[in-house]
Amino acid sequence: MPRISPIRNKVQKATIVGLCFLSSISSQASEFCATDAPECERTTGESDLTCDEGRCNSASCNELTLHGWFSGDQSALRKNLADNGIVLTNNLTNFYMGNTVGGLERDFRFSGHGDYRANLDINKLGGPQGQFLQIRAEHRYGEALAGATGSLLPPNLAADLPVADSEKIYITNLLFTQALSESFALYAGKLDTLDGDANAFAHGRGIHQFSNAAFVVNPIGLRTVAYSTLGTGFVILNEGEPIFNFLVLNTRDTTETDGLSELFADGAVLSPELRIPTNFLGMRGHQLFGAIWSSRDFASLNQSPLVVLPNVPIARQSDSWAFTYNFDQYLFEDPCDSKKGWGIFGRAGLADPDTNPIHYFLSLGIGGNSRLRGRDNDTFGLGWYYSGTSGRVAPFLSTLLGNLNDGQGGELFYNIAVNKRLYLTTDTQVIVPARPNVDTSLLFGLRANLVF
């Protein structure tokens, strides 16, 4: 069973931090209402903001207090920040998940993940046009389920990021972008790679859609590409949507450092990615094709929060490669809201069997917005994956893990939109691990995601 005392202490600390944050928000709201507000607009579905001689009236000010923040109606304050070039997107996610059958351990555990992101428009802040800065800080806490099922892929990925054995806050993104036109931009800095391999129904960083790593990102290149490291590249856009991205990355994971002293010390990773918009059946979709090549000298399976493996020596290899593919295709689009609907998704991948424990990968599923009456802000997902283990790497792991077979599993989630800030998710997973001496696991869990 989970250890109660450490969990209680973490919850108490999180509560104190949360109350301090909410108090500061309420204080900022009061200050905002006491000053001139040049624009107080009425937006459909948001607070009724009216103006009286250029100043918010008392009804508007009430919506900017703590009650308004919880209901998601802090539009005027957020609009004021955005007009001045600062967009904040923060998530605090808690998991209570457990393995009830099979696996290595049958236990329910509490864990959590904090994700705090700021997007700065340098031009609105007084700088040159077309310059942007993204900053992301992350931390984790509690006990994750990564080792409980015997699977190579974590069942709740976010609970292991950014560093599996640390609860410190780390800067995983500090990325500077210079747009040279509406369709072309250059970027450089420290970045995390979890936002790649985008998919409309199976992405979400493990906190918005699926929890299992198999449905958050294609795991085929996770041993080749570091989670957070230095890099540079360019992106080509079509009507604001990225269609081609090219990355040059450092091979070492530098989540815990600035990475400057380790830049390209072990070589480089090159990764092009093409994401083509489609209109099959008269509805939106995408076809994504990606490739990864690393010049690193591979001599061991280094520990990573993205794949659950021991650090063991392997046959020395001078480079590594992988190919990835994914698609999403809407089968229904809400005629009242073009951003809502449901459809199907899939992923496939093939990697160098000499350096990657996963040689090939397949997944399929369905997901999107709920069709239940009055619950169109809820989302759901159902997916299955198959992970083919490399026959060349498996012998090096057999001493510690036994002979490895292929692994597979499935996940079903339903995400309830309580309001614009709070989302509660029920999650069920069935996992058949690659280890033949470990029985099939049945997982149940709850996830609570607070957006602020």
Secondary structure, DSSP 8 states (H G I E B T S, - for coil): ---HHHHHHHHHHHHHHHHHHHHHHHHHHHHHHTS--S-----TTS----EETTEE-HHHHHHTSHHHHHTT--HHHHHHHHHTTEEEEEEEEEEEEEEEESSS---EEEEEEEEEEEEEETTTTTS-TTEEEEEEEEEEEE---TTTS--SS-SSGGGG-S-TT--S-EEEEEEEEEEEETTEEEEEEEEESTT-S--SSS-GGGTSS--SHHHHS-GGGTTTS-SEEEEEEEEEEETTEEEEEEEEEESS--TTS--GGGTTTT-EEEEEEEEEEE-GGGS-EEEEEEEEEE---EEE---BTTB-----EEEEES-EEEEEEEEEEEEEE-TT-TT-EEEEEEEEEEE-TTT-SEEEEEEEEEEEE--STT-TT-EEEEEEEEEEE-TTTHHHHHHHH-S---EEEEEEEEEEE-SSSEEEEEEEEEEE-S-TTS--EEEEEEEEEEE-
